[in-house]
Amino acid sequence: MTVLVVDDDDITRRLIARRLQKAGGDTLKAEAASDLLRTDRSSALVITDVMMPGTDGLNMVKPLRRTPPSRLPVLICSALGTPGAVARAAGIGAR
């Protein structure tokens, strides 16, 4: 399974990717949300941060839901755990 890890922080991206690789997964890494839209859509899962420069992780999910594969699972991984952010993520189909 290939997981796309999107985070503007290189250390965080590498830590998440390393953990996934140790579990036997393949990873692609992108530092900005806009990179996802240019990346091969063969990933089975996207893990993204919320707070990034430009388009944040939640706004990045919206175009994904409009184009195939529209049901690509998205996991939000962020220190921002406010009830509003959690509700917003759930409202656009991210977890």
Contacts in CASP RR format, 6 or more apart in sequence:
PFRMAT RR
TARGET T0000
AUTHOR 0000-0000-0000
METHOD contacts of the structure
MODEL  1
MTVLVVDDDDITRRLIARRLQKAGGDTLKAEAASDLLRTDRSSALVITDV
MMPGTDGLNMVKPLRRTPPSRLPVLICSALGTPGAVARAAGIGAR
1 25 0 8 1.000
1 26 0 8 1.000
1 44 0 8 1.000
1 45 0 8 1.000
2 25 0 8 1.000
2 26 0 8 1.000
2 27 0 8 1.000
2 28 0 8 1.000
2 42 0 8 1.000
2 43 0 8 1.000
2 44 0 8 1.000
2 45 0 8 1.000
3 17 0 8 1.000
3 20 0 8 1.000
3 25 0 8 1.000
3 26 0 8 1.000
3 27 0 8 1.000
3 28 0 8 1.000
3 43 0 8 1.000
3 44 0 8 1.000
3 45 0 8 1.000
3 46 0 8 1.000
3 47 0 8 1.000
4 27 0 8 1.000
4 28 0 8 1.000
4 29 0 8 1.000
4 30 0 8 1.000
4 36 0 8 1.000
4 39 0 8 1.000
4 43 0 8 1.000
4 45 0 8 1.000
4 46 0 8 1.000
4 47 0 8 1.000
5 13 0 8 1.000
5 16 0 8 1.000
5 17 0 8 1.000
5 20 0 8 1.000
5 27 0 8 1.000
5 28 0 8 1.000
5 29 0 8 1.000
5 30 0 8 1.000
5 47 0 8 1.000
5 48 0 8 1.000
6 13 0 8 1.000
6 29 0 8 1.000
6 30 0 8 1.000
6 31 0 8 1.000
6 32 0 8 1.000
6 33 0 8 1.000
6 35 0 8 1.000
6 36 0 8 1.000
6 46 0 8 1.000
6 47 0 8 1.000
6 48 0 8 1.000
6 49 0 8 1.000
6 52 0 8 1.000
6 57 0 8 1.000
6 60 0 8 1.000
7 13 0 8 1.000
7 16 0 8 1.000
7 31 0 8 1.000
7 48 0 8 1.000
7 49 0 8 1.000
7 52 0 8 1.000
7 77 0 8 1.000
8 31 0 8 1.000
8 32 0 8 1.000
8 49 0 8 1.000
8 52 0 8 1.000
8 53 0 8 1.000
9 49 0 8 1.000
10 31 0 8 1.000
12 49 0 8 1.000
13 29 0 8 1.000
13 31 0 8 1.000
14 29 0 8 1.000
16 27 0 8 1.000
16 47 0 8 1.000
16 77 0 8 1.000
17 27 0 8 1.000
17 29 0 8 1.000
20 27 0 8 1.000
21 27 0 8 1.000
28 39 0 8 1.000
28 40 0 8 1.000
28 43 0 8 1.000
30 36 0 8 1.000
30 39 0 8 1.000
32 52 0 8 1.000
32 53 0 8 1.000
32 54 0 8 1.000
32 55 0 8 1.000
33 48 0 8 1.000
33 52 0 8 1.000
33 54 0 8 1.000
33 55 0 8 1.000
33 56 0 8 1.000
33 57 0 8 1.000
33 59 0 8 1.000
33 60 0 8 1.000
34 54 0 8 1.000
34 55 0 8 1.000
34 60 0 8 1.000
36 46 0 8 1.000
36 48 0 8 1.000
36 60 0 8 1.000
36 64 0 8 1.000
37 60 0 8 1.000
37 63 0 8 1.000
41 68 0 8 1.000
41 69 0 8 1.000
41 72 0 8 1.000
43 72 0 8 1.000
44 72 0 8 1.000
44 73 0 8 1.000
45 72 0 8 1.000
45 73 0 8 1.000
45 74 0 8 1.000
45 75 0 8 1.000
46 64 0 8 1.000
46 72 0 8 1.000
46 73 0 8 1.000
46 74 0 8 1.000
46 75 0 8 1.000
47 74 0 8 1.000
47 75 0 8 1.000
47 77 0 8 1.000
48 57 0 8 1.000
48 60 0 8 1.000
48 61 0 8 1.000
48 74 0 8 1.000
48 75 0 8 1.000
48 76 0 8 1.000
48 77 0 8 1.000
48 94 0 8 1.000
49 57 0 8 1.000
49 76 0 8 1.000
49 77 0 8 1.000
49 78 0 8 1.000
50 56 0 8 1.000
50 57 0 8 1.000
50 58 0 8 1.000
50 76 0 8 1.000
50 78 0 8 1.000
50 80 0 8 1.000
50 85 0 8 1.000
50 89 0 8 1.000
51 78 0 8 1.000
51 80 0 8 1.000
57 76 0 8 1.000
58 76 0 8 1.000
58 85 0 8 1.000
58 88 0 8 1.000
58 89 0 8 1.000
58 92 0 8 1.000
58 94 0 8 1.000
61 74 0 8 1.000
61 92 0 8 1.000
61 93 0 8 1.000
61 94 0 8 1.000
62 92 0 8 1.000
64 70 0 8 1.000
64 72 0 8 1.000
64 74 0 8 1.000
65 92 0 8 1.000
65 93 0 8 1.000
73 95 0 8 1.000
74 93 0 8 1.000
74 94 0 8 1.000
74 95 0 8 1.000
75 94 0 8 1.000
75 95 0 8 1.000
76 89 0 8 1.000
76 94 0 8 1.000
76 95 0 8 1.000
78 85 0 8 1.000
89 95 0 8 1.000
END
